[in-house]
Amino acid sequence: MRKLAIIITLFPITTFGQETTFSTFTSYFNGNWSSVQEACVGIGQADRNYQMVVDSNYFHITNTAYFQPDSTHKTGSDHHDWGLFSYDNIRDKMMLREFNSEGFVIQYAFAAVSVDGKTYTFLSESIENLPEGWQARTTITITGDNGFDELFEVAKPGGEFKTYVKSSWVRR
């Protein structure tokens, strides 16, 4: 009982920094966004919505991207995904779980925020439906009151990260 009382007393102190980051992050991104994207499947346009859900415990993302046909990708490509940001109090970390139309489920852990609070980096902990050793990294950089850039990179087992999608987002 004594241990429980100590844990309950100290818990808010140990989670303050990351919880504040989560709150700042969700406040900025909440709402509707659109982007132009450069990806390995071509040039595309995307729409995204961020909103708090389930009694404001999770930050939900819905994303739809359409890539135009080009000389390499004759039919173009559609991509849909949704994700949930959450705050893991035990680990004192912001988490992201992303589910996409290609069948991959990526679980990311918050890795870093820049000193100026404008660049957030998330590294994958697991990727369903890919062999072990694959990694993903998402880096989000706030460019102003109504814009951010996003870089999604992947790495083969033992390889270096390579850009898969580069996006510039504008608040609608």
ROVEXKE-772822 format. One record per residue: residue number from 1; x, z, y negated of N, C-alpha, C in turn. Coordinates in pm, 1 decimal, always signed. Example, Ala and Ser with C-alpha at 12.3 -4.5 7.8 and 13.67 -1.06 7.14 Angstrom:
BEGIN
{1; {+1319.0; +780.0; +569.0}; {+1230.0; +780.0; +450.0}; {+1320.0; +780.0; +330.0}}
{2; {+1285.0; +708.0; +225.0}; {+1367.0; +714.0; +106.0}; {+1290.0; +787.0; -3.0}}
This chain:
BEGIN
{1; {+82.5; +0.0; +119.0}; {+0.0; +0.0; +0.0}; {+87.3; +0.0; -125.8}}
{2; {+193.8; +76.4; -119.0}; {+282.8; +85.9; -234.5}; {+346.2; -50.0; -265.9}}
{3; {+388.6; -124.1; -157.4}; {+446.8; -257.0; -176.6}; {+346.5; -350.6; -242.4}}
{4; {+221.1; -345.3; -198.5}; {+117.8; -431.0; -255.3}; {+99.9; -403.7; -403.9}}
{5; {+99.8; -276.8; -442.1}; {+84.9; -240.8; -583.7}; {+201.3; -295.3; -666.4}}
{6; {+323.0; -288.8; -611.5}; {+440.8; -341.1; -682.4}; {+430.3; -492.8; -696.3}}
{7; {+392.1; -560.2; -588.9}; {+379.0; -706.1; -593.1}; {+274.1; -748.1; -695.3}}
{8; {+158.8; -682.8; -693.7}; {+51.7; -715.7; -788.6}; {+97.0; -690.2; -931.7}}
{9; {+174.6; -584.4; -954.5}; {+223.3; -552.8; -1088.6}; {+325.5; -655.1; -1136.8}}
{10; {+417.0; -697.6; -1050.1}; {+524.3; -789.0; -1089.9}; {+484.6; -935.6; -1087.3}}
{11; {+382.6; -970.1; -1009.6}; {+345.8; -1110.0; -990.6}; {+325.2; -1187.4; -1120.6}}
{12; {+248.8; -1137.7; -1217.9}; {+230.0; -1215.5; -1341.3}; {+360.7; -1243.0; -1415.7}}
{13; {+456.3; -1153.2; -1407.0}; {+583.8; -1172.1; -1474.6}; {+660.7; -1287.1; -1409.5}}
{14; {+658.7; -1296.5; -1276.7}; {+737.8; -1397.8; -1207.5}; {+678.3; -1537.2; -1219.8}}
{15; {+551.4; -1550.0; -1252.1}; {+490.0; -1682.3; -1257.9}; {+470.5; -1734.4; -1399.1}}
{16; {+503.1; -1657.9; -1499.2}; {+471.2; -1695.8; -1636.5}; {+527.3; -1831.2; -1678.0}}
{17; {+656.2; -1855.5; -1654.7}; {+718.7; -1978.4; -1702.9}; {+654.5; -2104.4; -1647.2}}
{18; {+640.7; -2114.3; -1517.6}; {+583.3; -2233.5; -1456.9}; {+434.5; -2245.7; -1487.7}}
{19; {+361.9; -2133.9; -1488.8}; {+218.5; -2141.4; -1520.6}; {+197.7; -2196.9; -1660.8}}
{20; {+283.1; -2158.0; -1752.8}; {+275.4; -2209.9; -1888.8}; {+303.0; -2359.8; -1888.8}}
{21; {+400.3; -2404.0; -1810.8}; {+429.8; -2546.7; -1798.8}; {+308.8; -2621.3; -1744.1}}
{22; {+242.7; -2566.6; -1641.7}; {+124.2; -2628.8; -1582.7}; {+13.1; -2641.1; -1686.6}}
{23; {-9.4; -2535.8; -1762.5}; {-112.9; -2537.0; -1865.9}; {-82.4; -2639.3; -1975.0}}
{24; {+41.9; -2644.4; -2019.5}; {+82.8; -2741.6; -2121.3}; {+67.0; -2883.5; -2068.6}}
{25; {+108.5; -2906.5; -1945.4}; {+99.8; -3036.9; -1880.6}; {-45.3; -3083.8; -1873.5}}
{26; {-133.4; -3000.4; -1820.7}; {-273.3; -3040.1; -1803.8}; {-342.5; -3061.1; -1938.4}}
{27; {-308.7; -2981.0; -2036.9}; {-369.9; -2997.8; -2170.0}; {-335.3; -3133.1; -2230.4}}
{28; {-211.4; -3175.4; -2216.9}; {-169.5; -3302.0; -2275.7}; {-233.8; -3420.7; -2204.0}}
{29; {-232.1; -3422.4; -2071.9}; {-272.6; -3541.4; -1997.2}; {-422.7; -3554.6; -1976.7}}
{30; {-499.5; -3449.6; -1996.7}; {-643.6; -3454.4; -1974.4}; {-707.0; -3572.1; -2047.4}}
{31; {-786.9; -3653.1; -1976.7}; {-856.2; -3764.4; -2039.7}; {-830.1; -3897.0; -1971.2}}
{32; {-862.0; -4005.3; -2042.4}; {-853.1; -4141.6; -1988.6}; {-734.1; -4216.2; -2048.3}}
{33; {-666.6; -4292.2; -1963.8}; {-545.6; -4364.1; -2001.7}; {-548.9; -4505.7; -1943.9}}
{34; {-473.5; -4596.6; -2005.7}; {-454.8; -4731.0; -1950.5}; {-307.5; -4768.2; -1965.9}}
{35; {-263.4; -4863.5; -1881.9}; {-121.4; -4899.7; -1887.6}; {-97.3; -5043.6; -1845.4}}
{36; {+20.1; -5088.9; -1882.0}; {+77.9; -5210.9; -1827.9}; {+187.7; -5161.8; -1734.6}}
{37; {+195.2; -5225.2; -1614.9}; {+291.1; -5179.5; -1515.2}; {+377.7; -5294.9; -1466.7}}
{38; {+504.6; -5262.6; -1445.3}; {+597.2; -5355.2; -1380.1}; {+626.8; -5293.9; -1244.8}}
{39; {+598.1; -5369.9; -1138.8}; {+618.3; -5317.0; -1004.3}; {+683.6; -5420.6; -915.7}}
{40; {+724.0; -5377.6; -798.8}; {+784.7; -5472.4; -704.5}; {+682.2; -5575.4; -657.9}}
{41; {+552.2; -5550.6; -682.2}; {+448.2; -5648.5; -646.1}; {+402.9; -5729.9; -767.0}}
{42; {+470.9; -5716.6; -880.0}; {+438.9; -5796.4; -997.5}; {+399.9; -5713.1; -1118.0}}
{43; {+339.7; -5781.9; -1215.8}; {+293.2; -5718.8; -1339.4}; {+146.8; -5683.1; -1321.5}}
{44; {+109.6; -5563.5; -1366.3}; {-28.7; -5521.5; -1349.6}; {-79.9; -5439.6; -1464.7}}
{45; {-207.5; -5409.8; -1456.8}; {-273.5; -5322.1; -1553.6}; {-340.5; -5211.6; -1474.6}}
{46; {-347.4; -5093.7; -1534.8}; {-403.5; -4979.7; -1462.7}; {-488.0; -4893.6; -1555.2}}
{47; {-580.3; -4823.1; -1494.1}; {-662.6; -4723.0; -1562.1}; {-648.6; -4593.0; -1485.4}}
{48; {-644.2; -4483.5; -1558.6}; {-626.3; -4353.0; -1496.5}; {-710.2; -4250.4; -1571.3}}
{49; {-759.0; -4153.1; -1494.8}; {-831.6; -4040.2; -1552.3}; {-772.8; -3911.2; -1497.7}}
{50; {-749.0; -3816.0; -1586.2}; {-705.3; -3681.8; -1548.3}; {-815.5; -3585.2; -1591.0}}
{51; {-851.5; -3491.5; -1502.3}; {-948.6; -3389.0; -1541.5}; {-934.5; -3264.8; -1454.1}}
{52; {-964.7; -3149.6; -1512.4}; {-964.7; -3024.4; -1437.2}; {-1088.0; -3024.0; -1347.1}}
{53; {-1072.4; -2973.7; -1224.1}; {-1183.1; -2968.0; -1127.6}; {-1178.2; -2835.3; -1050.6}}
{54; {-1283.0; -2809.5; -977.0}; {-1296.6; -2692.0; -890.6}; {-1260.7; -2564.5; -968.2}}
{55; {-1349.5; -2532.0; -1060.6}; {-1333.0; -2411.9; -1144.5}; {-1198.4; -2409.2; -1217.1}}
{56; {-1151.2; -2526.5; -1257.6}; {-1025.5; -2543.3; -1332.1}; {-902.4; -2495.5; -1255.4}}
{57; {-909.5; -2499.1; -1122.6}; {-793.3; -2463.1; -1040.8}; {-704.1; -2581.9; -1010.1}}
{58; {-757.6; -2703.1; -1021.6}; {-682.7; -2823.1; -987.7}; {-698.0; -2927.2; -1097.7}}
{59; {-597.7; -3009.0; -1111.5}; {-597.6; -3116.8; -1209.4}; {-604.4; -3246.5; -1129.7}}
{60; {-717.6; -3315.0; -1137.6}; {-746.3; -3431.4; -1053.9}; {-709.9; -3560.4; -1126.2}}
{61; {-652.6; -3654.6; -1051.1}; {-615.5; -3785.5; -1105.0}; {-687.1; -3892.7; -1023.3}}
{62; {-746.4; -3988.6; -1091.9}; {-791.6; -4111.0; -1025.3}; {-720.4; -4226.1; -1093.9}}
{63; {-669.7; -4318.9; -1014.9}; {-586.7; -4425.9; -1067.2}; {-623.0; -4556.9; -996.9}}
{64; {-638.0; -4663.3; -1075.1}; {-663.1; -4796.3; -1021.2}; {-571.3; -4893.9; -1092.6}}
{65; {-497.2; -4973.6; -1014.2}; {-406.5; -5072.9; -1071.5}; {-434.9; -5209.4; -1009.5}}
{66; {-428.6; -5311.6; -1093.5}; {-449.9; -5450.5; -1050.8}; {-325.8; -5530.4; -1087.9}}
{67; {-263.4; -5591.9; -987.8}; {-143.0; -5671.2; -1010.0}; {-176.9; -5818.4; -995.8}}
{68; {-136.7; -5895.8; -1094.3}; {-168.4; -6037.9; -1100.5}; {-91.0; -6116.9; -994.9}}
{69; {-150.6; -6226.5; -946.0}; {-75.8; -6314.8; -855.0}; {+46.0; -6373.0; -928.7}}
{70; {+151.9; -6394.7; -855.7}; {+268.8; -6462.9; -911.6}; {+333.4; -6545.9; -800.1}}
{71; {+448.4; -6603.2; -826.7}; {+510.7; -6692.9; -728.7}; {+548.4; -6621.2; -598.8}}
{72; {+575.5; -6492.2; -605.5}; {+611.2; -6415.9; -486.4}; {+489.7; -6356.6; -416.5}}
{73; {+390.3; -6312.9; -494.4}; {+270.3; -6247.7; -440.6}; {+149.3; -6333.7; -477.2}}
{74; {+120.0; -6430.4; -391.9}; {+19.4; -6534.8; -420.6}; {-120.8; -6481.0; -447.4}}
{75; {-158.2; -6370.2; -383.0}; {-295.4; -6319.7; -399.1}; {-306.0; -6202.5; -494.9}}
{76; {-194.8; -6154.7; -546.4}; {-198.6; -6035.2; -630.1}; {-216.6; -5912.8; -542.5}}
{77; {-247.3; -5800.8; -604.3}; {-258.6; -5676.3; -528.8}; {-341.2; -5574.9; -607.1}}
{78; {-421.3; -5499.0; -535.8}; {-494.9; -5386.6; -594.9}; {-438.0; -5258.2; -535.4}}
{79; {-430.6; -5157.1; -616.9}; {-382.4; -5026.6; -570.4}; {-476.2; -4920.3; -624.4}}
{80; {-515.0; -4827.6; -537.5}; {-599.1; -4714.7; -577.8}; {-533.6; -4587.3; -525.9}}
{81; {-534.6; -4484.9; -607.0}; {-489.2; -4355.2; -556.9}; {-559.3; -4244.1; -632.8}}
{82; {-558.9; -4130.6; -572.1}; {-601.4; -4011.3; -642.5}; {-508.9; -3899.2; -602.8}}
{83; {-500.4; -3802.8; -689.9}; {-408.8; -3692.9; -665.7}; {-463.5; -3563.0; -719.1}}
{84; {-400.5; -3456.9; -676.3}; {-435.1; -3323.2; -723.4}; {-307.6; -3249.4; -759.9}}
{85; {-300.4; -3207.0; -885.2}; {-196.6; -3113.6; -926.1}; {-253.3; -2974.7; -901.3}}
{86; {-168.9; -2887.4; -852.2}; {-209.4; -2748.8; -833.3}; {-92.1; -2660.9; -873.4}}
{87; {-119.4; -2531.6; -878.2}; {-13.3; -2438.0; -910.3}; {+1.5; -2342.5; -792.9}}
{88; {+116.7; -2346.5; -727.3}; {+144.7; -2260.8; -613.1}; {+207.5; -2130.9; -664.6}}
{89; {+126.4; -2025.5; -671.0}; {+173.2; -1896.4; -722.6}; {+283.2; -1836.0; -636.4}}
{90; {+275.7; -1852.7; -506.5}; {+376.0; -1795.4; -416.1}; {+513.3; -1857.7; -442.4}}
{91; {+516.8; -1989.4; -459.2}; {+643.3; -2059.9; -482.5}; {+679.8; -2068.4; -630.0}}
{92; {+584.2; -2032.6; -716.8}; {+605.3; -2042.6; -861.8}; {+639.4; -2186.4; -899.4}}
{93; {+554.3; -2279.7; -850.0}; {+579.0; -2422.6; -873.2}; {+449.7; -2498.8; -891.9}}
{94; {+455.9; -2598.3; -980.1}; {+349.6; -2696.2; -991.6}; {+369.5; -2795.3; -877.1}}
{95; {+259.2; -2831.7; -811.8}; {+263.3; -2922.6; -698.0}; {+174.4; -3043.0; -727.0}}
{96; {+204.3; -3154.9; -662.1}; {+120.8; -3274.6; -671.2}; {+105.8; -3332.3; -531.8}}
{97; {-18.3; -3358.4; -494.1}; {-46.7; -3428.6; -369.0}; {-115.5; -3558.5; -405.8}}
{98; {-56.6; -3669.0; -364.1}; {-107.6; -3801.3; -400.6}; {-150.6; -3875.5; -274.7}}
{99; {-271.4; -3929.4; -278.0}; {-328.9; -4003.9; -166.8}; {-352.1; -4146.1; -215.3}}
{100; {-295.1; -4247.7; -146.5}; {-310.5; -4382.7; -198.5}; {-365.1; -4480.5; -96.3}}
{101; {-410.3; -4593.3; -147.0}; {-481.2; -4692.6; -66.9}; {-393.8; -4758.7; +39.7}}
{102; {-265.0; -4744.1; +30.3}; {-176.6; -4799.3; +133.6}; {-162.4; -4703.8; +251.9}}
{103; {-227.3; -4586.8; +243.9}; {-225.5; -4491.1; +354.0}; {-118.5; -4384.5; +345.0}}
{104; {-42.9; -4382.9; +237.6}; {+60.6; -4281.4; +222.3}; {+3.0; -4159.2; +152.1}}
{105; {+48.2; -4043.3; +194.4}; {+15.5; -3917.4; +127.5}; {+149.6; -3854.4; +92.7}}
{106; {+170.7; -3833.0; -36.2}; {+298.2; -3778.5; -81.0}; {+273.5; -3639.8; -139.3}}
{107; {+349.0; -3543.6; -90.3}; {+345.1; -3410.0; -150.6}; {+472.2; -3392.3; -231.5}}
{108; {+451.7; -3368.5; -361.4}; {+562.0; -3349.3; -454.3}; {+568.4; -3203.0; -497.7}}
{109; {+687.5; -3158.9; -530.3}; {+707.6; -3030.9; -596.7}; {+768.6; -3059.2; -734.1}}
{110; {+723.9; -2985.3; -832.9}; {+779.8; -2995.2; -966.6}; {+927.7; -2961.8; -958.1}}
{111; {+1012.0; -3047.7; -1014.1}; {+1156.4; -3027.5; -1005.8}; {+1216.7; -2980.7; -1137.8}}
{112; {+1169.4; -3038.3; -1250.6}; {+1231.1; -3003.7; -1378.6}; {+1146.4; -3051.5; -1495.2}}
{113; {+1163.5; -2983.6; -1607.2}; {+1111.2; -3030.4; -1734.3}; {+1229.5; -3031.6; -1830.5}}
{114; {+1235.8; -3133.0; -1914.4}; {+1346.9; -3142.1; -2009.8}; {+1338.3; -3028.7; -2111.6}}
{115; {+1447.3; -3004.2; -2179.0}; {+1454.0; -2896.8; -2278.1}; {+1349.1; -2916.5; -2387.3}}
{116; {+1322.5; -3042.3; -2425.8}; {+1223.6; -3068.1; -2530.9}; {+1079.6; -3067.2; -2478.1}}
{117; {+1061.6; -3044.4; -2347.5}; {+928.5; -3035.3; -2289.0}; {+856.3; -3168.2; -2276.3}}
{118; {+927.9; -3278.7; -2284.3}; {+863.0; -3410.4; -2282.1}; {+883.3; -3488.7; -2152.7}}
{119; {+977.5; -3450.6; -2069.5}; {+1002.4; -3522.9; -1945.9}; {+984.3; -3428.9; -1827.3}}
{120; {+895.1; -3469.4; -1736.2}; {+862.8; -3392.1; -1616.3}; {+906.3; -3472.6; -1494.4}}
{121; {+975.4; -3408.3; -1402.2}; {+1020.3; -3474.8; -1280.8}; {+962.3; -3404.7; -1159.0}}
{122; {+909.0; -3486.0; -1067.6}; {+853.0; -3436.9; -941.9}; {+925.2; -3505.9; -827.0}}
{123; {+969.0; -3428.3; -726.5}; {+1037.4; -3482.8; -609.3}; {+951.1; -3460.9; -485.1}}
{124; {+949.0; -3561.2; -398.6}; {+868.1; -3549.1; -277.0}; {+927.6; -3445.8; -182.7}}
{125; {+836.4; -3375.0; -116.0}; {+875.1; -3284.6; -7.7}; {+839.8; -3346.8; +126.6}}
{126; {+735.1; -3427.7; +126.9}; {+694.9; -3497.0; +249.5}; {+616.5; -3622.2; +212.2}}
{127; {+627.0; -3721.3; +300.4}; {+551.1; -3845.4; +283.6}; {+490.7; -3880.3; +419.2}}
{128; {+358.7; -3873.0; +426.1}; {+291.5; -3910.1; +550.9}; {+295.4; -4061.5; +568.1}}
{129; {+309.8; -4104.8; +691.4}; {+306.4; -4245.1; +732.8}; {+431.5; -4324.3; +695.8}}
{130; {+539.6; -4255.0; +672.0}; {+672.4; -4315.8; +661.1}; {+766.3; -4235.2; +750.0}}
{131; {+869.4; -4298.6; +805.1}; {+964.1; -4222.7; +886.9}; {+1030.6; -4111.5; +805.9}}
{132; {+1073.7; -4008.9; +875.1}; {+1140.5; -3896.4; +810.6}; {+1261.7; -3945.5; +731.1}}
{133; {+1285.6; -3882.2; +619.0}; {+1402.3; -3914.6; +538.0}; {+1371.2; -3995.6; +412.9}}
{134; {+1255.5; -4061.6; +409.4}; {+1216.2; -4133.5; +287.7}; {+1187.9; -4030.4; +178.8}}
{135; {+1216.4; -4066.8; +54.7}; {+1191.4; -3979.0; -58.9}; {+1121.5; -4056.4; -170.2}}
{136; {+1048.3; -3983.3; -252.6}; {+985.4; -4041.1; -371.7}; {+1013.0; -3948.6; -488.7}}
{137; {+1022.2; -4009.5; -605.9}; {+1042.3; -3932.3; -728.7}; {+954.3; -3993.6; -835.9}}
{138; {+882.5; -3909.0; -907.2}; {+802.4; -3951.9; -1020.8}; {+853.7; -3879.6; -1144.6}}
{139; {+884.8; -3957.3; -1247.7}; {+932.3; -3901.8; -1374.4}; {+836.9; -3946.4; -1483.3}}
{140; {+785.3; -3850.4; -1556.9}; {+687.5; -3875.7; -1663.4}; {+748.8; -3829.9; -1794.4}}
{141; {+754.0; -3920.7; -1893.1}; {+812.2; -3888.6; -2023.5}; {+708.7; -3911.9; -2132.9}}
{142; {+674.4; -3805.9; -2204.5}; {+580.4; -3815.8; -2316.2}; {+650.0; -3888.8; -2430.5}}
{143; {+585.2; -3994.4; -2482.0}; {+645.2; -4076.7; -2587.4}; {+579.3; -4055.0; -2723.0}}
{144; {+472.9; -3977.5; -2727.6}; {+401.8; -3950.7; -2852.2}; {+272.6; -3877.3; -2821.8}}
{145; {+189.7; -3859.9; -2924.5}; {+64.0; -3786.5; -2906.5}; {-30.5; -3855.9; -2809.1}}
{146; {-20.6; -3987.0; -2797.7}; {-114.2; -4063.3; -2715.8}; {-46.8; -4161.0; -2621.2}}
{147; {+72.8; -4126.6; -2574.6}; {+141.1; -4217.3; -2484.5}; {+244.4; -4148.5; -2397.8}}
{148; {+267.8; -4206.1; -2281.1}; {+374.9; -4159.6; -2194.3}; {+422.4; -4274.6; -2106.4}}
{149; {+546.4; -4264.5; -2062.6}; {+603.9; -4358.7; -1967.2}; {+613.7; -4288.7; -1832.7}}
{150; {+598.8; -4367.2; -1727.0}; {+607.0; -4311.2; -1592.0}; {+694.7; -4401.5; -1507.2}}
{151; {+781.5; -4341.6; -1430.0}; {+870.9; -4413.2; -1341.4}; {+850.4; -4358.5; -1200.6}}
{152; {+810.9; -4446.2; -1107.0}; {+794.9; -4408.6; -966.9}; {+907.1; -4476.0; -890.2}}
{153; {+986.8; -4394.9; -820.0}; {+1102.1; -4445.7; -746.4}; {+1093.7; -4401.6; -600.9}}
{154; {+1149.3; -4483.1; -513.0}; {+1156.7; -4447.8; -371.1}; {+1300.0; -4465.7; -322.6}}
{155; {+1332.6; -4390.7; -216.9}; {+1465.2; -4401.0; -155.4}; {+1449.1; -4402.3; -4.1}}
{156; {+1515.1; -4498.7; +59.2}; {+1520.7; -4502.7; +205.6}; {+1606.4; -4386.0; +253.4}}
{157; {+1595.2; -4348.5; +379.5}; {+1679.1; -4239.9; +430.6}; {+1827.2; -4265.2; +401.7}}
{158; {+1889.2; -4170.4; +334.3}; {+2030.2; -4181.7; +299.9}; {+2060.0; -4275.6; +184.3}}
{159; {+1956.6; -4338.3; +126.9}; {+1978.0; -4434.9; +18.7}; {+1956.5; -4374.9; -118.9}}
{160; {+1979.1; -4458.5; -218.1}; {+1960.1; -4419.2; -357.8}; {+1818.5; -4452.8; -402.2}}
{161; {+1769.6; -4382.3; -503.0}; {+1637.9; -4411.9; -558.2}; {+1639.8; -4548.0; -626.0}}
{162; {+1532.2; -4625.7; -601.4}; {+1513.8; -4755.7; -665.2}; {+1375.0; -4759.9; -727.1}}
{163; {+1365.3; -4824.2; -843.1}; {+1237.4; -4832.9; -913.1}; {+1137.0; -4913.3; -832.4}}
{164; {+1017.9; -4856.7; -817.6}; {+908.4; -4924.3; -749.3}; {+800.1; -4963.8; -849.8}}
{165; {+767.9; -4871.7; -940.9}; {+670.8; -4900.6; -1046.9}; {+718.4; -4834.1; -1175.6}}
{166; {+711.8; -4909.5; -1285.4}; {+743.9; -4859.2; -1419.6}; {+621.4; -4884.5; -1506.2}}
{167; {+569.8; -4779.5; -1571.8}; {+444.9; -4790.4; -1647.5}; {+458.7; -4731.2; -1787.5}}
{168; {+384.9; -4790.0; -1880.9}; {+369.4; -4732.5; -2015.1}; {+221.0; -4707.3; -2035.0}}
{169; {+183.4; -4582.3; -2054.8}; {+43.5; -4541.3; -2063.7}; {+2.6; -4509.8; -2207.3}}
{170; {-121.7; -4544.3; -2241.1}; {-179.1; -4518.1; -2374.0}; {-314.9; -4450.1; -2353.1}}
{171; {-338.3; -4345.3; -2431.0}; {-466.1; -4274.6; -2423.4}; {-577.3; -4365.3; -2475.5}}
{172; {-690.7; -4369.1; -2404.1}; {-806.1; -4447.5; -2447.4}; {-903.7; -4360.3; -2522.6}}
